[in-house]
Amino acid sequence: MNDFELRISEHDEQALHGIDLQALVVSVTLRCNQSCGHCHVSSSPSRRETMDPEVMARVVEVASALDPALIDITGGAPELNADLPDFLHALRSGGHRVQLRTAPTVPGDPAHAVLDHLSPASGVARCAPRTSLTTAHGTHAPCDGAPRR
């Protein structure tokens, strides 16, 4: 035990132990169809960083071990990752609650076709940052961090 851990344990032995994991936030790409000055990860159309299927499979394993209350999928624009449908299916098959933060600003863009496959029966809650949006893909609830099915 290091000095920090020792001093903390003198006050509360459980202080450095987590109780439960509320949300596992997973960014599957930094690519986005927009380039917004306020974006905290500097996503843009020129970004090419994308999570590959092998890493997604590892995330599914980690999620199964940690059992978070919510898995929050984000990006960039996560729907621009071609492997997203399989990833969402694997997470939902594992019984996880999944929220997909979309950037549905170009409804006619074929890259957004992944959203067409997400029916309410998929169990994936779709939401749009900071506000409710209605697009060709339907109504998106605001992202408020609340676990939803």
Disulfide bonds with the S-S distance in Angstrom:
Cys127-Cys143 2.12
